[in-house]
Amino acid sequence: MRQTEPRELKLSVVELKKIIINCSEVAVQRHAEILKKGTGMLKKREVYRFLQEKGEKQSLLEQMEKDGLIKGHRKGKAINSPILYRKSELLAALAAINMTRL
């Protein structure tokens, strides 16, 4: 892995607020998933809709999978069974991506 120089990060109050909100969304979603098994799982079509609501492009899903930020899980053993994604993983990946955009 290539070493990079540490850089100084300057954040405005608004950017810091966005980071805190993103982190709290992830925590709340993860807590809900722990309390109720099976909740928080989204089908691929629902993920596309979720990304669109967040103002992101649908191609971001494939990019996040390629980068290893999220992983889909098949509901069943059949080839046509739906691939499900954890909403908390999606929120965490979006928060990480937004941090790199600062």
ChimeraX commands (.cxc) that place a marker at each C-alpha (Angstrom):
marker #1 position 0.00,0.00,0.00 radius 0.5
marker #1 position 1.21,3.47,-0.81 radius 0.5
marker #1 position 1.86,5.78,2.12 radius 0.5
marker #1 position 0.26,9.20,1.86 radius 0.5
marker #1 position 1.19,12.34,3.69 radius 0.5
marker #1 position -1.21,13.30,6.46 radius 0.5
marker #1 position -3.04,16.44,5.56 radius 0.5
marker #1 position -4.76,19.01,7.65 radius 0.5
marker #1 position -8.53,18.79,7.51 radius 0.5
marker #1 position -10.48,21.97,7.94 radius 0.5
marker #1 position -14.22,21.60,8.35 radius 0.5
marker #1 position -16.94,24.17,8.51 radius 0.5
marker #1 position -19.66,23.84,11.10 radius 0.5
marker #1 position -22.11,22.72,8.39 radius 0.5
marker #1 position -19.75,19.97,7.16 radius 0.5
marker #1 position -19.16,18.77,10.72 radius 0.5
marker #1 position -22.93,18.71,11.28 radius 0.5
marker #1 position -23.38,16.55,8.14 radius 0.5
marker #1 position -20.75,14.10,9.39 radius 0.5
marker #1 position -22.42,13.82,12.79 radius 0.5
marker #1 position -25.85,13.31,11.20 radius 0.5
marker #1 position -24.48,10.61,8.87 radius 0.5
marker #1 position -22.83,8.78,11.77 radius 0.5
marker #1 position -25.96,8.95,13.90 radius 0.5
marker #1 position -28.09,7.62,11.01 radius 0.5
marker #1 position -25.76,4.63,10.74 radius 0.5
marker #1 position -25.93,3.99,14.50 radius 0.5
marker #1 position -29.73,4.24,14.65 radius 0.5
marker #1 position -30.18,1.95,11.64 radius 0.5
marker #1 position -27.75,-0.63,13.04 radius 0.5
marker #1 position -29.53,-0.56,16.40 radius 0.5
marker #1 position -32.89,-1.11,14.67 radius 0.5
marker #1 position -31.42,-4.09,12.79 radius 0.5
marker #1 position -30.19,-5.61,16.04 radius 0.5
marker #1 position -33.55,-5.18,17.77 radius 0.5
marker #1 position -35.61,-6.60,14.92 radius 0.5
marker #1 position -33.97,-9.35,12.91 radius 0.5
marker #1 position -34.59,-9.11,9.18 radius 0.5
marker #1 position -35.30,-5.40,9.14 radius 0.5
marker #1 position -33.00,-3.09,7.32 radius 0.5
marker #1 position -32.44,-5.42,4.37 radius 0.5
marker #1 position -33.09,-3.86,0.96 radius 0.5
marker #1 position -33.47,-5.49,-2.45 radius 0.5
marker #1 position -31.36,-4.09,-5.28 radius 0.5
marker #1 position -34.27,-2.11,-6.72 radius 0.5
marker #1 position -34.94,-0.59,-3.27 radius 0.5
marker #1 position -31.25,0.31,-2.96 radius 0.5
marker #1 position -31.42,2.18,-6.27 radius 0.5
marker #1 position -34.47,4.08,-4.99 radius 0.5
marker #1 position -32.69,4.78,-1.68 radius 0.5
marker #1 position -29.62,6.14,-3.49 radius 0.5
marker #1 position -31.82,8.31,-5.69 radius 0.5
marker #1 position -33.51,9.77,-2.59 radius 0.5
marker #1 position -30.05,10.58,-1.19 radius 0.5
marker #1 position -29.18,12.40,-4.44 radius 0.5
marker #1 position -26.68,9.79,-5.65 radius 0.5
marker #1 position -26.37,8.00,-8.99 radius 0.5
marker #1 position -27.39,4.35,-9.32 radius 0.5
marker #1 position -23.92,3.46,-10.56 radius 0.5
marker #1 position -22.64,4.21,-7.06 radius 0.5
marker #1 position -23.96,0.82,-5.89 radius 0.5
marker #1 position -21.68,-1.08,-8.27 radius 0.5
marker #1 position -18.77,1.18,-7.33 radius 0.5
marker #1 position -19.31,0.57,-3.59 radius 0.5
marker #1 position -19.44,-3.20,-4.21 radius 0.5
marker #1 position -16.29,-3.08,-6.33 radius 0.5
marker #1 position -14.45,-1.10,-3.63 radius 0.5
marker #1 position -15.57,-3.57,-0.96 radius 0.5
marker #1 position -17.61,-1.04,1.02 radius 0.5
marker #1 position -20.78,-3.15,0.87 radius 0.5
marker #1 position -21.66,-6.74,0.07 radius 0.5
marker #1 position -24.93,-8.16,-1.18 radius 0.5
marker #1 position -26.32,-11.39,0.25 radius 0.5
marker #1 position -28.61,-13.79,-1.62 radius 0.5
marker #1 position -31.86,-14.51,0.16 radius 0.5
marker #1 position -31.99,-18.09,-1.07 radius 0.5
marker #1 position -29.89,-20.64,-2.90 radius 0.5
marker #1 position -31.57,-20.24,-6.29 radius 0.5
marker #1 position -29.85,-18.13,-8.92 radius 0.5
marker #1 position -32.90,-15.90,-9.28 radius 0.5
marker #1 position -33.31,-15.23,-5.55 radius 0.5
marker #1 position -33.01,-11.53,-4.72 radius 0.5
marker #1 position -29.76,-9.98,-3.54 radius 0.5
marker #1 position -30.23,-8.09,-0.29 radius 0.5
marker #1 position -28.13,-5.28,1.15 radius 0.5
marker #1 position -27.97,-4.04,4.75 radius 0.5
marker #1 position -29.22,-0.48,5.04 radius 0.5
marker #1 position -26.70,0.22,7.81 radius 0.5
marker #1 position -23.85,-0.85,5.49 radius 0.5
marker #1 position -25.18,1.46,2.78 radius 0.5
marker #1 position -25.41,4.39,5.19 radius 0.5
marker #1 position -21.89,3.73,6.49 radius 0.5
marker #1 position -20.52,3.50,2.94 radius 0.5
marker #1 position -22.27,6.74,1.95 radius 0.5
marker #1 position -20.88,8.46,5.05 radius 0.5
marker #1 position -17.37,7.27,4.14 radius 0.5
marker #1 position -17.76,8.47,0.56 radius 0.5
marker #1 position -19.05,11.84,1.72 radius 0.5
marker #1 position -16.03,12.17,4.04 radius 0.5
marker #1 position -13.66,11.66,1.10 radius 0.5
marker #1 position -15.52,14.30,-0.90 radius 0.5
marker #1 position -14.74,17.00,1.67 radius 0.5
marker link #1:1,2 radius 0.2
marker link #1:2,3 radius 0.2
marker link #1:3,4 radius 0.2
marker link #1:4,5 radius 0.2
marker link #1:5,6 radius 0.2
marker link #1:6,7 radius 0.2
marker link #1:7,8 radius 0.2
marker link #1:8,9 radius 0.2
marker link #1:9,10 radius 0.2
marker link #1:10,11 radius 0.2
marker link #1:11,12 radius 0.2
marker link #1:12,13 radius 0.2
marker link #1:13,14 radius 0.2
marker link #1:14,15 radius 0.2
marker link #1:15,16 radius 0.2
marker link #1:16,17 radius 0.2
marker link #1:17,18 radius 0.2
marker link #1:18,19 radius 0.2
marker link #1:19,20 radius 0.2
marker link #1:20,21 radius 0.2
marker link #1:21,22 radius 0.2
marker link #1:22,23 radius 0.2
marker link #1:23,24 radius 0.2
marker link #1:24,25 radius 0.2
marker link #1:25,26 radius 0.2
marker link #1:26,27 radius 0.2
marker link #1:27,28 radius 0.2
marker link #1:28,29 radius 0.2
marker link #1:29,30 radius 0.2
marker link #1:30,31 radius 0.2
marker link #1:31,32 radius 0.2
marker link #1:32,33 radius 0.2
marker link #1:33,34 radius 0.2
marker link #1:34,35 radius 0.2
marker link #1:35,36 radius 0.2
marker link #1:36,37 radius 0.2
marker link #1:37,38 radius 0.2
marker link #1:38,39 radius 0.2
marker link #1:39,40 radius 0.2
marker link #1:40,41 radius 0.2
marker link #1:41,42 radius 0.2
marker link #1:42,43 radius 0.2
marker link #1:43,44 radius 0.2
marker link #1:44,45 radius 0.2
marker link #1:45,46 radius 0.2
marker link #1:46,47 radius 0.2
marker link #1:47,48 radius 0.2
marker link #1:48,49 radius 0.2
marker link #1:49,50 radius 0.2
marker link #1:50,51 radius 0.2
marker link #1:51,52 radius 0.2
marker link #1:52,53 radius 0.2
marker link #1:53,54 radius 0.2
marker link #1:54,55 radius 0.2
marker link #1:55,56 radius 0.2
marker link #1:56,57 radius 0.2
marker link #1:57,58 radius 0.2
marker link #1:58,59 radius 0.2
marker link #1:59,60 radius 0.2
marker link #1:60,61 radius 0.2
marker link #1:61,62 radius 0.2
marker link #1:62,63 radius 0.2
marker link #1:63,64 radius 0.2
marker link #1:64,65 radius 0.2
marker link #1:65,66 radius 0.2
marker link #1:66,67 radius 0.2
marker link #1:67,68 radius 0.2
marker link #1:68,69 radius 0.2
marker link #1:69,70 radius 0.2
marker link #1:70,71 radius 0.2
marker link #1:71,72 radius 0.2
marker link #1:72,73 radius 0.2
marker link #1:73,74 radius 0.2
marker link #1:74,75 radius 0.2
marker link #1:75,76 radius 0.2
marker link #1:76,77 radius 0.2
marker link #1:77,78 radius 0.2
marker link #1:78,79 radius 0.2
marker link #1:79,80 radius 0.2
marker link #1:80,81 radius 0.2
marker link #1:81,82 radius 0.2
marker link #1:82,83 radius 0.2
marker link #1:83,84 radius 0.2
marker link #1:84,85 radius 0.2
marker link #1:85,86 radius 0.2
marker link #1:86,87 radius 0.2
marker link #1:87,88 radius 0.2
marker link #1:88,89 radius 0.2
marker link #1:89,90 radius 0.2
marker link #1:90,91 radius 0.2
marker link #1:91,92 radius 0.2
marker link #1:92,93 radius 0.2
marker link #1:93,94 radius 0.2
marker link #1:94,95 radius 0.2
marker link #1:95,96 radius 0.2
marker link #1:96,97 radius 0.2
marker link #1:97,98 radius 0.2
marker link #1:98,99 radius 0.2
marker link #1:99,100 radius 0.2
marker link #1:100,101 radius 0.2
marker link #1:101,102 radius 0.2
view
